[in-house]
């Protein structure tokens, strides 16, 4: 992972490099660190569905507290927009 950390430091503004690094962190079980990296991926590629999907995976892997937050967010969306994004917990 150390090699990837160094690669990320040099290529931290490259969407593909950021995404790959986040996936490595996620595979290593470092969901909180992956969340931070995927937030950066969302900032670099806000229209890329993969950045949002990967961020969601990182959040879901953090446990029931995050699932509870997502359910609350869905409830708020439902009241505001008349519909809500679907996800499974």
C-alpha positions as CSV (number, residue, x, y, z in Angstrom):
1,X,0.0,0.0,0.0
2,X,2.9,2.3,0.6
3,X,3.8,2.4,-3.1
4,X,0.2,3.4,-3.8
5,X,0.3,6.1,-1.2
6,X,3.3,7.7,-2.9
7,X,1.7,7.3,-6.3
8,X,-1.4,9.1,-4.9
9,X,0.6,11.9,-3.5
10,X,2.1,12.6,-7.0
11,X,-1.2,12.0,-8.9
12,X,-3.8,13.3,-6.4
13,X,-5.6,15.4,-9.0
14,X,-6.0,12.6,-11.4
15,X,-9.5,11.1,-11.2
16,X,-8.4,7.6,-12.2
17,X,-5.5,7.5,-9.7
18,X,-7.8,8.8,-6.9
19,X,-10.4,6.2,-7.7
20,X,-7.9,3.3,-7.8
21,X,-6.4,4.4,-4.5
22,X,-9.8,4.5,-2.9
23,X,-10.7,1.1,-4.2
24,X,-7.4,-0.3,-2.7
25,X,-8.2,1.3,0.6
26,X,-11.7,-0.2,0.5
27,X,-10.4,-3.7,-0.4
28,X,-8.0,-3.3,2.6
29,X,-10.9,-2.7,4.9
30,X,-10.0,1.0,5.4
31,X,-13.5,2.3,4.8
32,X,-13.1,5.6,6.5
33,X,-9.9,6.5,4.6
34,X,-11.6,5.3,1.4
35,X,-14.5,7.6,2.1
36,X,-12.2,10.6,2.2
37,X,-10.6,9.6,-1.1
38,X,-13.9,9.0,-2.8
39,X,-15.1,12.4,-1.6
40,X,-12.1,13.8,-3.5
41,X,-13.1,11.6,-6.5
42,X,-16.6,13.1,-6.4
43,X,-15.0,16.6,-6.4
44,X,-12.8,15.7,-9.4
45,X,-15.5,14.0,-11.4
46,X,-18.9,15.1,-10.1
47,X,-20.7,13.6,-13.1
48,X,-19.0,10.2,-12.9
49,X,-21.4,7.7,-11.4
50,X,-18.5,5.5,-10.3
51,X,-17.3,8.2,-7.8
52,X,-20.7,8.4,-6.2
53,X,-21.2,4.6,-6.2
54,X,-17.8,4.0,-4.6
55,X,-18.4,6.6,-2.0
56,X,-21.7,4.8,-1.1
57,X,-19.8,1.5,-0.8
58,X,-17.3,3.1,1.6
59,X,-20.1,4.5,3.7
60,X,-22.1,1.3,3.8
61,X,-19.0,-0.6,4.9
62,X,-18.7,1.6,7.9
63,X,-21.6,-0.1,9.7
64,X,-25.0,0.5,11.0
65,X,-24.5,4.1,12.0
66,X,-24.0,5.1,8.3
67,X,-27.0,3.0,7.2
68,X,-29.1,4.8,9.8
69,X,-27.9,8.1,8.4
70,X,-28.7,7.0,4.8
71,X,-32.2,5.9,5.9
72,X,-32.7,9.3,7.5
73,X,-31.5,11.1,4.4
74,X,-33.8,9.0,2.3
75,X,-36.7,10.0,4.5
76,X,-35.9,13.7,4.2
77,X,-35.7,13.3,0.4
78,X,-39.0,11.6,0.3
79,X,-40.7,14.4,2.2
80,X,-39.0,17.2,0.2
81,X,-39.2,15.8,-3.3
82,X,-42.0,13.3,-3.1
83,X,-39.6,10.5,-3.9
84,X,-36.3,9.1,-2.6
85,X,-33.3,7.3,-3.8
86,X,-33.5,3.6,-3.2
87,X,-30.9,1.5,-1.4
88,X,-30.8,-1.6,0.7
89,X,-29.5,-1.9,4.2
